[in-house]
Amino acid sequence: MTNPITTARSQLPHHRLIAYQVAVELLIAVKAAKIRDTHSRDQAHRAAKSACLNTAEGAGRVSRGDRARLRSDSSRC
């Protein structure tokens, strides 16, 4: 079975980003981890989902101001 994220037919620009692909792998790993503690499971799932969504949103930013803001936000990590 082929991975729809890595196929050349991907329709959205963030599907080609390595960072997005890694974020999706993280989300899959968190779901497969079978975390028993409900609070920890919810927190891990929300964080992994957020990584996917933030990467996709960042890929859609095209203006000079948006890119400068994203760079300054990422430097805080």
Z-matrix of the N, CA and C atoms (Angstrom, degrees):
N
C 1 1.445
C 2 1.528 1 108.82
N 3 1.308 2 117.03 1 134.76
C 4 1.464 3 120.20 2 -178.93
C 5 1.513 4 110.26 3 -87.06
N 6 1.315 5 115.29 4 151.82
C 7 1.454 6 121.83 5 178.51
C 8 1.523 7 108.11 6 -83.34
N 9 1.346 8 119.03 7 118.50
C 10 1.461 9 120.41 8 -176.71
C 11 1.520 10 112.76 9 -65.17
N 12 1.314 11 117.39 10 -20.11
C 13 1.461 12 120.43 11 -178.88
C 14 1.524 13 110.76 12 -73.96
N 15 1.331 14 117.45 13 -34.27
C 16 1.456 15 120.40 14 -173.99
C 17 1.531 16 113.43 15 -98.39
N 18 1.311 17 118.06 16 0.73
C 19 1.461 18 119.05 17 179.74
C 20 1.520 19 110.28 18 -74.25
N 21 1.317 20 115.92 19 154.10
C 22 1.465 21 121.49 20 -178.78
C 23 1.523 22 111.26 21 -69.68
N 24 1.305 23 117.31 22 -14.52
C 25 1.463 24 121.10 23 -177.27
C 26 1.519 25 113.15 24 -86.87
N 27 1.315 26 119.03 25 5.93
C 28 1.457 27 121.14 26 179.79
C 29 1.522 28 109.73 27 -56.24
N 30 1.305 29 115.52 28 135.56
C 31 1.447 30 119.87 29 -174.53
C 32 1.519 31 113.12 30 -90.60
N 33 1.300 32 118.81 31 -28.24
C 34 1.451 33 121.01 32 -174.70
C 35 1.525 34 110.92 33 -104.26
N 36 1.337 35 117.48 34 145.35
C 37 1.469 36 120.19 35 -173.95
C 38 1.524 37 114.25 36 -62.98
N 39 1.329 38 118.12 37 -32.67
C 40 1.468 39 119.05 38 -177.61
C 41 1.524 40 112.74 39 -70.01
N 42 1.310 41 118.22 40 -17.91
C 43 1.467 42 120.71 41 178.36
C 44 1.527 43 111.99 42 -65.41
N 45 1.317 44 117.55 43 -22.68
C 46 1.465 45 120.88 44 -179.69
C 47 1.529 46 112.58 45 -87.58
N 48 1.310 47 118.37 46 -9.64
C 49 1.460 48 121.31 47 -178.11
C 50 1.529 49 111.50 48 -77.57
N 51 1.312 50 115.95 49 133.54
C 52 1.461 51 120.77 50 177.29
C 53 1.528 52 109.62 51 -63.03
N 54 1.325 53 117.05 52 -38.71
C 55 1.467 54 120.76 53 -179.83
C 56 1.531 55 111.16 54 -60.87
N 57 1.317 56 117.20 55 -39.07
C 58 1.462 57 120.40 56 178.21
C 59 1.528 58 110.76 57 -67.59
N 60 1.317 59 116.50 58 -42.01
C 61 1.456 60 120.34 59 179.33
C 62 1.527 61 111.15 60 -62.04
N 63 1.338 62 116.93 61 -40.25
C 64 1.463 63 121.39 62 177.94
C 65 1.528 64 109.79 63 -66.78
N 66 1.331 65 117.55 64 -39.91
C 67 1.464 66 121.10 65 178.67
C 68 1.524 67 111.10 66 -62.81
N 69 1.323 68 117.00 67 -39.35
C 70 1.466 69 120.79 68 177.56
C 71 1.540 70 110.04 69 -66.27
N 72 1.336 71 116.55 70 -39.97
C 73 1.467 72 119.95 71 176.93
C 74 1.528 73 110.52 72 -62.68
N 75 1.338 74 116.88 73 -38.39
C 76 1.461 75 120.99 74 176.56
C 77 1.518 76 110.61 75 -62.25
N 78 1.310 77 117.45 76 -45.11
C 79 1.461 78 121.47 77 178.97
C 80 1.530 79 111.04 78 -60.42
N 81 1.308 80 116.85 79 -42.73
C 82 1.470 81 121.03 80 178.30
C 83 1.529 82 110.14 81 -64.33
N 84 1.332 83 116.66 82 -41.48
C 85 1.470 84 120.73 83 179.83
C 86 1.524 85 111.54 84 -65.48
N 87 1.319 86 116.98 85 -39.44
C 88 1.470 87 120.49 86 178.95
C 89 1.523 88 109.87 87 -64.63
N 90 1.328 89 116.46 88 -43.02
C 91 1.467 90 119.38 89 178.33
C 92 1.527 91 111.25 90 -63.78
N 93 1.329 92 116.90 91 -37.61
C 94 1.470 93 121.08 92 -178.17
C 95 1.524 94 112.43 93 -77.69
N 96 1.330 95 118.00 94 -14.36
C 97 1.467 96 121.37 95 -175.70
C 98 1.521 97 113.08 96 -69.51
N 99 1.296 98 118.31 97 -19.42
C 100 1.466 99 122.82 98 179.60
C 101 1.528 100 111.21 99 52.59
N 102 1.331 101 116.10 100 53.97
C 103 1.462 102 121.80 101 179.69
C 104 1.519 103 108.53 102 -67.66
N 105 1.314 104 116.40 103 126.22
C 106 1.464 105 120.66 104 -174.50
C 107 1.524 106 112.90 105 -79.02
N 108 1.307 107 116.99 106 -40.81
C 109 1.461 108 120.18 107 -178.95
C 110 1.527 109 108.96 108 -67.99
N 111 1.327 110 116.87 109 122.14
C 112 1.464 111 120.13 110 -173.71
C 113 1.523 112 112.66 111 -64.43
N 114 1.321 113 116.86 112 -39.53
C 115 1.466 114 119.67 113 -179.91
C 116 1.530 115 110.75 114 -65.95
N 117 1.313 116 116.66 115 -46.12
C 118 1.471 117 120.74 116 179.61
C 119 1.524 118 111.19 117 -64.78
N 120 1.332 119 116.51 118 -40.31
C 121 1.463 120 120.63 119 178.91
C 122 1.524 121 110.83 120 -62.97
N 123 1.338 122 116.69 121 -45.03
C 124 1.459 123 121.07 122 179.70
C 125 1.524 124 110.79 123 -63.79
N 126 1.326 125 116.71 124 -44.30
C 127 1.462 126 120.84 125 -179.57
C 128 1.536 127 111.05 126 -63.44
N 129 1.331 128 117.19 127 -44.45
C 130 1.473 129 120.86 128 179.85
C 131 1.526 130 110.67 129 -64.32
N 132 1.324 131 116.60 130 -41.49
C 133 1.458 132 120.63 131 -179.63
C 134 1.525 133 110.65 132 -65.53
N 135 1.328 134 117.49 133 -44.03
C 136 1.460 135 120.14 134 179.46
C 137 1.528 136 111.67 135 -65.18
N 138 1.332 137 117.51 136 -38.26
C 139 1.475 138 120.55 137 179.82
C 140 1.525 139 110.80 138 -66.67
N 141 1.327 140 117.01 139 -43.38
C 142 1.465 141 120.28 140 179.84
C 143 1.531 142 111.25 141 -66.36
N 144 1.319 143 116.07 142 -40.37
C 145 1.462 144 120.56 143 178.13
C 146 1.532 145 110.19 144 -64.94
N 147 1.323 146 116.36 145 -39.30
C 148 1.459 147 121.41 146 178.54
C 149 1.528 148 111.32 147 -62.83
N 150 1.325 149 117.03 148 -38.31
C 151 1.467 150 120.60 149 178.21
C 152 1.526 151 110.56 150 -61.17
N 153 1.320 152 116.76 151 -41.92
C 154 1.473 153 120.76 152 177.85
C 155 1.530 154 110.91 153 -63.84
N 156 1.318 155 115.80 154 -48.43
C 157 1.458 156 120.16 155 -176.65
C 158 1.530 157 112.36 156 -66.76
N 159 1.327 158 117.13 157 -40.71
C 160 1.465 159 120.11 158 179.72
C 161 1.525 160 111.97 159 -66.60
N 162 1.321 161 116.78 160 -37.45
C 163 1.464 162 120.50 161 177.97
C 164 1.526 163 110.16 162 -65.64
N 165 1.320 164 116.21 163 -43.67
C 166 1.462 165 120.16 164 178.84
C 167 1.524 166 110.83 165 -63.58
N 168 1.329 167 117.01 166 -41.69
C 169 1.457 168 120.46 167 179.58
C 170 1.529 169 110.77 168 -64.94
N 171 1.316 170 116.49 169 -42.31
C 172 1.459 171 120.40 170 -179.97
C 173 1.516 172 112.63 171 -63.89
N 174 1.318 173 116.95 172 -32.67
C 175 1.466 174 120.79 173 179.40
C 176 1.522 175 111.10 174 -67.71
N 177 1.314 176 117.07 175 -24.99
C 178 1.454 177 120.91 176 -179.35
C 179 1.513 178 113.66 177 -85.22
N 180 1.319 179 116.77 178 -7.41
C 181 1.472 180 120.39 179 -179.28
C 182 1.517 181 109.37 180 -81.08
N 183 1.317 182 116.51 181 122.51
C 184 1.456 183 119.20 182 -175.32
C 185 1.525 184 114.13 183 -121.87
N 186 1.316 185 117.65 184 -17.29
C 187 1.466 186 117.62 185 -177.61
C 188 1.526 187 110.67 186 -78.48
N 189 1.296 188 116.32 187 158.15
C 190 1.467 189 122.36 188 -178.82
C 191 1.529 190 110.50 189 -61.13
N 192 1.321 191 117.78 190 -41.58
C 193 1.460 192 121.81 191 179.17
C 194 1.515 193 112.72 192 -63.95
N 195 1.328 194 116.37 193 -42.22
C 196 1.462 195 120.74 194 178.41
C 197 1.526 196 111.21 195 -61.47
N 198 1.320 197 116.21 196 -45.88
C 199 1.468 198 119.95 197 -179.18
C 200 1.526 199 111.24 198 -64.57
N 201 1.337 200 117.22 199 -38.89
C 202 1.469 201 120.18 200 178.50
C 203 1.519 202 110.35 201 -64.49
N 204 1.334 203 117.41 202 -39.95
C 205 1.459 204 121.47 203 179.04
C 206 1.526 205 110.87 204 -65.79
N 207 1.323 206 116.95 205 -41.81
C 208 1.453 207 120.66 206 179.81
C 209 1.526 208 111.01 207 -64.75
N 210 1.343 209 116.73 208 -39.56
C 211 1.468 210 119.50 209 178.06
C 212 1.513 211 110.86 210 -64.38
N 213 1.335 212 117.39 211 -41.19
C 214 1.463 213 119.51 212 -179.91
C 215 1.513 214 110.53 213 -68.40
N 216 1.338 215 117.94 214 -36.81
C 217 1.468 216 120.96 215 177.42
C 218 1.520 217 111.35 216 -65.49
N 219 1.326 218 117.34 217 -40.49
C 220 1.469 219 120.75 218 -177.69
C 221 1.522 220 111.75 219 -72.06
N 222 1.333 221 117.84 220 -24.61
C 223 1.453 222 119.52 221 -179.49
C 224 1.517 223 111.73 222 -73.68
N 225 1.332 224 117.91 223 -13.96
C 226 1.467 225 121.40 224 178.60
C 227 1.522 226 112.62 225 -76.11
N 228 1.308 227 117.27 226 -18.16
C 229 1.480 228 121.00 227 -176.07
C 230 1.507 229 112.56 228 -73.67
